[in-house]
């Protein structure tokens, strides 16, 4: 049985969501999701994209980040996207539906790059949030661990890893692992990220 408190919380979220300026802007400009604007702000601040880059987008559906990336890298670059959920096609994006932690799926993705190592691995993944952080955080950390493992395995020498995470139990330990594997690590929170959200972004460079 769904609690009255959870129902009120869901209604409040829906109201805020549809009144959100970035949601309205995304709908007006035929952009897949408001996540586009988060990536745009991070890109403007840290110059993430260059023409001709090879990019892997983990947990890509519905495609906001892939849509932005292909817009920035031009026709000479390549965006490989993956999600267990379906995603409507985006011109210039090679999408694989499946679990990227499965070696067969990962190999298909890498082979589509002709075995060229990607310059950027980005992940906007999040599990279905229950609102109970004792349940949610282990799931979040697990997804972050998977994305880190893949990025460490596939990234080019000077490659960049961009990851969405959430502050909470287990985050500090995970952050220490990233600092061991990458030479430069920064925590970012773009203006488009809702103020009361625990959401943060980690930007790591080889």
CORCORGI-V871349 format. One record per residue. PSI is psi as a letter, one per 40 degrees, with the letter a starting at -180 (NA if undefined). BURIAL is # if it has 9 or more other ideal C-beta (glycine too) atoms within 8 Angstrom, else .. D_CENTER is the distance of its C-alpha to the mean C-alpha in Angstrom with 1 decimal. Layout:
# CORCORGI-V871349
psi=PSI burial=BURIAL d_center=D_CENTER
psi=PSI burial=BURIAL d_center=D_CENTER
This chain:
# CORCORGI-V871349
psi=h burial=. d_center=32.2
psi=h burial=. d_center=29.6
psi=i burial=. d_center=30.7
psi=d burial=. d_center=31.7
psi=d burial=. d_center=29.5
psi=d burial=# d_center=26.4
psi=d burial=# d_center=27.6
psi=d burial=. d_center=28.2
psi=d burial=# d_center=24.7
psi=d burial=. d_center=23.2
psi=d burial=. d_center=25.5
psi=d burial=. d_center=24.7
psi=d burial=. d_center=21.0
psi=d burial=. d_center=21.8
psi=d burial=. d_center=24.2
psi=d burial=# d_center=21.9
psi=d burial=. d_center=19.2
psi=e burial=. d_center=21.6
psi=e burial=. d_center=23.3
psi=h burial=# d_center=20.1
psi=d burial=. d_center=20.8
psi=d burial=# d_center=17.3
psi=d burial=# d_center=17.5
psi=d burial=# d_center=20.9
psi=d burial=# d_center=19.9
psi=d burial=# d_center=17.3
psi=d burial=. d_center=20.0
psi=d burial=. d_center=22.6
psi=e burial=. d_center=20.8
psi=f burial=. d_center=19.6
psi=i burial=# d_center=15.9
psi=d burial=# d_center=13.7
psi=i burial=# d_center=12.1
psi=e burial=# d_center=12.3
psi=d burial=# d_center=8.6
psi=d burial=# d_center=10.3
psi=d burial=# d_center=12.4
psi=d burial=# d_center=10.1
psi=d burial=# d_center=8.9
psi=d burial=# d_center=12.6
psi=d burial=# d_center=13.8
psi=d burial=# d_center=11.9
psi=d burial=# d_center=13.2
psi=d burial=. d_center=16.6
psi=d burial=. d_center=16.9
psi=e burial=. d_center=15.9
psi=g burial=. d_center=16.5
psi=d burial=# d_center=13.4
psi=i burial=# d_center=14.7
psi=i burial=. d_center=18.1
psi=h burial=. d_center=20.1
psi=e burial=. d_center=20.2
psi=i burial=# d_center=17.0
psi=h burial=# d_center=15.6
psi=h burial=# d_center=11.8
psi=h burial=# d_center=9.9
psi=h burial=# d_center=6.7
psi=h burial=# d_center=6.2
psi=f burial=# d_center=6.4
psi=d burial=# d_center=6.9
psi=h burial=. d_center=9.6
psi=e burial=. d_center=11.1
psi=e burial=# d_center=9.9
psi=d burial=# d_center=9.4
psi=d burial=# d_center=7.1
psi=d burial=# d_center=9.4
psi=d burial=# d_center=12.3
psi=d burial=# d_center=11.9
psi=d burial=# d_center=11.6
psi=d burial=# d_center=14.6
psi=d burial=. d_center=16.4
psi=d burial=. d_center=16.2
psi=e burial=# d_center=17.0
psi=a burial=. d_center=20.0
psi=d burial=. d_center=21.9
psi=e burial=. d_center=22.4
psi=a burial=# d_center=18.8
psi=h burial=# d_center=16.7
psi=h burial=# d_center=13.3
psi=h burial=# d_center=12.8
psi=i burial=# d_center=10.5
psi=i burial=# d_center=10.7
psi=i burial=# d_center=10.8
psi=e burial=. d_center=13.7
psi=i burial=. d_center=14.1
psi=i burial=. d_center=15.7
psi=h burial=# d_center=14.5
psi=i burial=. d_center=17.1
psi=i burial=. d_center=17.8
psi=h burial=# d_center=16.7
psi=h burial=. d_center=19.2
psi=e burial=. d_center=18.3
psi=h burial=# d_center=15.3
psi=h burial=. d_center=16.2
psi=h burial=# d_center=14.7
psi=h burial=# d_center=15.4
psi=h burial=# d_center=15.6
psi=a burial=# d_center=15.9
psi=h burial=. d_center=14.8
psi=e burial=# d_center=13.5
psi=e burial=. d_center=15.4
psi=h burial=. d_center=18.5
psi=d burial=. d_center=20.1
psi=d burial=. d_center=21.4
psi=d burial=# d_center=18.1
psi=d burial=# d_center=16.7
psi=d burial=. d_center=20.0
psi=d burial=# d_center=19.9
psi=d burial=# d_center=16.7
psi=d burial=# d_center=18.2
psi=d burial=. d_center=21.5
psi=e burial=# d_center=20.2
psi=e burial=# d_center=19.5
psi=f burial=. d_center=23.2
psi=e burial=. d_center=22.3
psi=h burial=. d_center=21.2
psi=h burial=# d_center=18.6
psi=i burial=# d_center=15.3
psi=d burial=# d_center=15.2
psi=h burial=# d_center=11.4
psi=h burial=# d_center=8.8
psi=i burial=# d_center=5.2
psi=h burial=# d_center=2.7
psi=f burial=# d_center=1.7
psi=i burial=# d_center=5.0
psi=i burial=# d_center=8.3
psi=i burial=. d_center=11.8
psi=h burial=. d_center=14.5
psi=h burial=. d_center=15.6
psi=d burial=. d_center=19.4
psi=e burial=. d_center=20.1
psi=h burial=. d_center=21.8
psi=e burial=. d_center=19.9
psi=d burial=. d_center=22.2
psi=d burial=. d_center=20.7
psi=d burial=# d_center=17.1
psi=d burial=# d_center=16.5
psi=d burial=. d_center=17.6
psi=d burial=# d_center=15.2
psi=d burial=# d_center=12.2
psi=d burial=# d_center=13.6
psi=d burial=. d_center=14.2
psi=d burial=# d_center=10.6
psi=d burial=# d_center=9.9
psi=d burial=# d_center=13.2
psi=d burial=# d_center=12.4
psi=d burial=# d_center=9.3
psi=d burial=# d_center=11.8
psi=d burial=# d_center=14.6
psi=d burial=# d_center=13.2
psi=d burial=# d_center=12.3
psi=d burial=. d_center=15.7
psi=d burial=. d_center=17.4
psi=d burial=# d_center=16.3
psi=i burial=# d_center=15.6
psi=i burial=. d_center=18.6
psi=d burial=. d_center=20.9
psi=f burial=. d_center=19.5
psi=i burial=# d_center=15.8
psi=h burial=# d_center=12.9
psi=h burial=# d_center=9.9
psi=h burial=# d_center=7.1
psi=h burial=# d_center=5.7
psi=h burial=# d_center=5.6
psi=a burial=# d_center=9.0
psi=h burial=# d_center=12.2
psi=h burial=. d_center=15.7
psi=a burial=# d_center=18.2
psi=h burial=. d_center=20.3
psi=e burial=# d_center=19.1
psi=d burial=# d_center=16.6
psi=d burial=. d_center=19.2
psi=d burial=. d_center=20.1
psi=d burial=# d_center=16.6
psi=d burial=# d_center=16.4
psi=d burial=. d_center=19.7
psi=d burial=# d_center=18.5
psi=d burial=# d_center=16.0
psi=d burial=. d_center=18.9
psi=d burial=. d_center=21.1
psi=d burial=. d_center=19.0
psi=i burial=# d_center=18.1
psi=d burial=. d_center=20.7
psi=h burial=. d_center=18.8
psi=h burial=# d_center=16.4
psi=i burial=. d_center=15.6
psi=h burial=# d_center=14.2
psi=i burial=# d_center=13.3
psi=g burial=. d_center=13.3
psi=i burial=# d_center=13.5
psi=d burial=. d_center=16.3
psi=e burial=. d_center=14.3
psi=h burial=# d_center=13.0
psi=h burial=. d_center=15.9
psi=d burial=. d_center=18.4
psi=e burial=. d_center=19.2
psi=i burial=. d_center=15.7
psi=e burial=. d_center=15.0
psi=h burial=# d_center=11.4
psi=i burial=# d_center=11.0
psi=h burial=# d_center=8.9
psi=h burial=# d_center=10.3
psi=h burial=# d_center=11.2
psi=h burial=# d_center=13.4
psi=i burial=# d_center=15.9
psi=NA burial=# d_center=18.3
